[in-house]
Amino acid sequence: MLVRHRFVLAAILAWALLMIVPDLWRVAQPLGSFGFYADSDGRIYDVAGPFDSPSWSPAYRAGIRIGDRLDFSRMRCIPYDAKTCGDLLAVVGGLNFVLPGRSTTVALVATPETPARAIDVTAVQRSTNLLTRGILILSQLAGIAVVLAAAWLVWTRPGPMSWGFFLYIVWFNPGQAYLFYALLQEWPSLLLLQNFAGSIAEAAGYAGFLLFALRVPDDRLDPEWQPVQRAVPFIAVAMALALLASYASVLGYRTELITRIAISAGFIVDLAALAILILRRRNQTPQNQQRLNWVIWGCLIGLPAYILAELGQVTTVFETPFGDFTPTEDIVGLLYLANGVLCLFVFEAVRRKRVVNVAIPLRRVTILGLALSIPALVLHHQIDRIEEQFELPSWAWLVVGTVVLFLISRLHELGVDLVDHFFNRRLDQTAHALEDALFKAQDPSEVERLLADEPFQRLSLTSAAVFRKAGATFKLEGPALGWDGSPVKTLSSDDPVLGLVAKGAPFGVAERSSAQDPLPSGSNRPIFAVPIANPVRCYALALYGTHASGADLDVNERDMLARLGKNAAAVFAELENEDLRHRVDRLESELARRREAVSSSSRQ
């Protein structure tokens, strides 16, 4: 059974990658366009296409105008004719990408101004710019990453949850597949088969997403949700029929309304998944509630972004009486990319047992979006002029695009540092207060209290304890908050928990079977260990649990605890030295008194 599942997984994964990987070639060599867009009713609503001016559009120069309509009686796939069917598939349904130099015959119905006519149009290379290429690289790399990540989940932990997520990712990933479809236009029968398979895959993706929402994060179905799970296959069939009906334009039918409804139905699925997650979250442990928060934000942002991008590309729903709000190609790419980033959110929530507060990655995603969208919105036309002035070969623009992406990544890192500094002000204040108190400590017990009690209270942790070094063992002599009921008072030198203490660096505490684990279980279990050590000696070991909310310790909190441990080691050393100095002083004073007493007695 497992071998068969992995064979099916490999086949679907190969198909998914076959669709999106070729589009990396578009970074160096853009595809072509006929210079007009027609909706699924055959109405031509744009005669500039991707070009900056209609005068550059092959369709406009050939005489095609807004308001013209495709003649479905002459352009359809039944009865089948490869040339006619291929021409229809290349021009109907919104945004089109074709191979440069491809010729097509566009049959138009008569209008009050013009008779019925057939116009030959030859595609020319689409306009593009550096930002579009950069967004394309990110989208394709993100698409490949999330598809492989979802496949890895199925491979390592097969089950309804991981399969549902994988089926969703196969279709709803940020990778673009325009080159794949442009190549298939040379074989219309294969393109029809791909459209059929794509409709089934999209419906399976919606169903998989619902199945995933019912079982995340531990692949467990609560009894009250069993009727909903039984309804998922029927939802998949209904979505598949609607999506297949949207392709009825190849039979000569107008399907713009059906297409809008079929794509917009994704919002209903998304809302249903969101409602399921919110209701299921109530009965989860704090740890799993944090994981579900990541998935919920994926529903709120990721899938709607993808659906908006699809509506903007293949329908005219954004053409309103108040203006045309159809997103540009750059914005569409950013919407796909947003979906990809949120897909990685969901992957992390499934892969990891503990996650940090979802606000932290959301801040970083927002900064990334600003780092990409501000140049896209502000510098779009300036970059076009720059490219006109510097005529470079396509491969050179690939190098330039890589450099620009590197600069954007550095801008993102700088933005993250600045924002983290703002949001971590309370954490910084806590660190300064604890460090000041540490350096004023008068005895080791006070140091232990500052290492355990204060972080436990200030960071709202589930547990915190300090074990003092005593020979080859560590003994619990001070506070142990959250360790109620735990019989552990000593950690022996051969305990695996102490395996990394000798390195002197903080480390995560691995989970083990309950029979072999001396540490508290459940939410109070320590997850982070900080050796209180300097380069030559270890004085103690501090163990910390997660936040009471179930959130993992983030990198800034771990860094703070690590710095606290280093400072505590210095204080332990100073207190020990001070104690030794006092002992030496007492011994020297005692020795001086005895010498004086001996001297006095000898004089007598």
Secondary structure, 3 states (H helix, E strand, C coil): CHHHHHHHHHHHHHHHHHHHHHHHHHHHCCCEECCCEECCCCEEEECCCCCCCHHHCHHHHHCCCCCCEECCCCCCCCCCCHHHHHHHHHHECECCCECCCCEEEEEECCCCCCCCEEEEEECEECCCCHHHHHHHHHHHHHHHHHHHHHHHHHHHCCCHHHHHHHHHHHHCCCCCCHHHHHHHCCCHHHHHHHHHHHHHHHHHHHHHHHHHHHHCCCCCCCHHHHHHHHHHHHHHHHHHHHHHHCCHHHHCCCCHHHHHHHHHHHHHHHHHHHHHHHHHHCCCCHHHHHHHHHHHHHHHHHHHHHHHHHHHHHCCCCEECCEECCCCHHHHHHHHHHHHHHHHHHHHHHHCCCCCCCHHHHHHHHHHHHHHHHHHHHCHHHHHHHHHHCCCCHHHHHHHHHHHHHHHHHHHHHHHHHHHHHHCHHHHHHHHHHHHHHHCCCCHHHHHHHHHHHHHHHCCECCEEEEEEECCEEEEEEEEECCCCCCCCEECCCCHHHCCHHHCCCEECCCCCCCCCCCCCHHHCCCEEEEEEECCEEEEEEEECCECCCCCCCHHHHHHHHHHHHHHHHHHHHHHHHHHHHHHHHHHHHHHHHHHHHHHHHHC
